[in-house]
Amino acid sequence: MKKITIKKTMLCFVMIFFSLVAIAPFYFMINMGTYKATELYTGIKLTPSNYFMENLHSLLKINFLKYYGNSIIVAISNSLLTVLVCGMCGYALAKYKFKGNNFFTALVMITMMVPSQLNLVGFVIEMNKIGWLNTHLPLIIPTAASAFGVFWIKQFTTNAIPDSVLESARIDGCGELGIFFKISLPFMKPACMTLILLSFLWSWNSFMTPMIVLTKESMYTIPLGIRQLATQFRTDIGAQILGLTLSTIPILFIFGLFSKQLISGLASAAVKE
């Protein structure tokens, strides 16, 4: 009993140590957002300063709330559209046997290996031709057809949905769309929730694509908005760090709310029967 107690105590200390290591960057990020830019170069800051309101005023002066709203609209729209498109494609590749199934699956995997930076020139030309530049559509619609999302849903769906359930639904007269939305989606819920969270995170943090397709200041997302605090002569690092701190709130909130579904989805997709 004594040995078990010692082991548990040591384990608790180890967990506390690693928890503090994980939390420390967040604490320093929040703390640094309360300092002047010039004060941040004078050493490690362990306690908050009194410059928080000035940094907040600098953020509001660049219309930060507008950028925040733009990011929320883009991230939520992209997440929902991604799970719909990738859910249907992944489900089709996993449960429908048709000529070319293996080819399309291999094609999806190949596209995952191609760096996204390689298609930027063609992407911008295409968006310009269809008149989508300086709108949020290039940030929502093209990225919804995610190769990772299709592959993720396919891998999960292959073993998560018994074929006998689908056959029973067809015998009972249920159509294919009804089978997908009423029967298959409940089985796919852990994978779909995980994909929604990942898509939200990627869209929220996206910088390169918005920088290329958006030139109107009113359409900026948070990463582009925070960049405006850096000029040729001065970079307001304190205000930038405060902006980054505020931008993590939705991510932390969503992760805290759906962390169980995220872990469940990741664990389920990692196990193949």
N, C-alpha and C positions, 0 to 999 in steps of 0.2 A: 504493500500500500504506500509505503514511504517513497519507493522508487517511482511509482506511478505519479504521485504528487509532485515530485521533483521534475519529472519529464513534462508534466502539464504546465508547471510554472515556467520552465525554460522555453516551452513552446509559446506561451503567452508573451514572454519578453521578446522572443524573436518576431512574433506577429506585430507587436507594438512597434518594434524598431522599424520594420519594413513599412508599416503603415505611416509612420512619421516621415520616412524617406519619400513615400509617394505623395504625402500631403504638403511637404515642404515647398515644392515649386509653386503650388497654388497660393500658399501663404505669402511667399516672397513676391509673387505677381500682384496680389492684392495690396501688399504693403508698399511696393514701389510705385503704385498708382497714386500715392498720396504725397509724392515728393516732387520738387522742381527738377527739371531736366539736368541742371548743372550739379545738383546735390547727389545725383545718382552715381557720379564718377568719383566720389570722395570716400568710398568704402562700402562695406556690407551694411545694409540697413535692417535692423532687427525689430524696430518699433515703428509704428505709423507716424507720419509727419502731419502738418496742418495745412497742406497745400491741395487737399482733395477737392475743395469747391472750385478752385481756380482751374484745375485740370478738367473738372466736369464742365465748367463754363466754356473751355476751349473745345470740348467735344460738341456741346450744343451749338456753338458758333458755326461749326461746319455742317450743321443739319444732320447730326448723328442719328436722331430718332427716325428720320426719313430713311436713312440707309438700313437701319434696324428693321423697319417694316418691310422694305424691299427684300431683305435677306429672308425674313420669315415667310413671305409670300412665295418666293422662289423655292426655298427648301421644302416647304410643305407640299407645294404643287408637284415638284419633282419627285418627292418620296412616294406620293400616292400614285402618280402615273407610272413610276418605275416598277412598283410592286404589281400593278395591273398588267403592264406589257410583259415584264419578265415572268410573272406568274403564269400567264397564258402560254407563252413560248416554252418555258421550262416544263410545264405540264404536258404540252403537246409532244415534246421530244421524249418525255419519260413514259407516257402512257399510250401513245398512238404508234402503231407499227405501219410505216409507209416507206416507199422507195425513196432513198436519199436521207433517211434518218441519221445513219452513221456519218454521212458526209456533212450534214448541217451541224451535227454535234462537234465534229472535228473542226469545222469552220469557226464555230463559236470559240473553241479553245485556242485556235490559232490567233484570232483577233485579240485575245487577252495578252498575247506575247508582244503585240505591236505597241510601242510607246505612243501615247496620245499626242505628243508634240509633233510627230511626223505628219499628221493630217491637218495641222492648224491652218496652213495656207489655203488648202482646198476647202476647209470648213468655213473660213472667212469669206472666200469667194462665193460659196454656195449661199451663205446667209445674206450676202449683199444682193445676189441675184433674185432671191425671193422676198427681199425687203424686210428682213428680220433684224438688221443691225439697229442698235439703240433701242431694242425691246428686250424683255425678259424671256421671250420664247426660245432663243438659242440656249439658254441656261436650263430650260425645263424639258423641252420635247426631245432634242437629239440624244441627250444623256439618259433618257428613260429606257432606251434600248441598250441596256448594259449587258455586255458579254458575261461579266462576272455574275450578274443577277440571274441571267438565264441558266448558266451552269450551276449556280447555287441551288436554284429551285429544282432543276432536273435531278441533281444528286439527292436532294431531300425527298422528292416526290416518288422516286423510283421504288423505295421501300416503305414509305410512309402510308401510301394508299393501296390497300389490297385490290387486285384486279377483280376479285369476286364481287366486291361492293359496287364497282362500276358496272359490271355485267348485270347485276341485280337491278340497278337503277334503269338500265336500258330495257330490260325485260318488262319493267313496270311502266314503260312508256315515257320516261323522262328524257328530254332533249339534251344535246351535248352542252349547251350553255347552262341549262338547269343543273346538270351533273357537276359542272365546274363550280358554279357559284353556291349551290346549296349543299353539295356533298363533299367535293374535293377541298374547297377552301378551308373548312373547319379542320381537316387533317393537316393542311399546309400552314396553319396559323403560326407555329413557332418560327418557321423559315421566313414567312412573310413579314412578321414583326421584326425579325433580325435585319431583313433587307431594308425595311423602312428606316430603321435607326441608322444603318450604315449609309444609306442614300442621303438621309438628312445631314449626317455629319460631313459627307463629301461635298454636298451642295453648299452647305453653310460655310465651309472653309475654302471653297474654290476661289482662286485668285487669277490664274492665267487667262481662262476663257472670258470672265467678265472684263478683264483689262483690255482684251482685244476687241470684243464686240460692243462694249459700252463706252461712249464718249460723252453722253449727256450726264451732267452731274446729278440730275434728279433721278436717274435710273441706277445709280451706284449701289452696290451692296456693301456690307461692313468692311471687308478687306480693302476695297478701293477707297472707301470713305476715310479709313484710318490713315491711308497713305497720304492724304492731303495735309496731314499735320507735319509732313516732312517737306521742306522747301530747299531751294538752292543754298540758302544762307543759314537756316536753322532747322533743327529737328526736335520737336517737342516730345521727347521720349516718355516723359511722365504721363502726358495725356494719351499717348499711343498705348502705353501699358494699361492705363485705366480703361481705354476702349476695348482692348483685348480681354480684360477681366470681365467687363460687362457682356462681351460677346459669348463668353463661355456659359452664361447663366442658362440659356435654353438647352444647351447640350447636357449640362449637369442635371437639369430638371427632367429631361426626357429619359436620360440614362437611369436616374434614380427611380423613375416611374415604371420603366419597362425593363429593368435589369434582369429580372427573372426570365422574361420571355427571350431576351437576348442570349443569356447563358444556356437556356433550354434549346434554342434554335442552333447555337453553335455546337452544343454537345450532341444533338440528334443527328446533325449533318455529318459529324465526324465518325459516327458509328455506322458501319455497313453490315447488314445481316447476311 
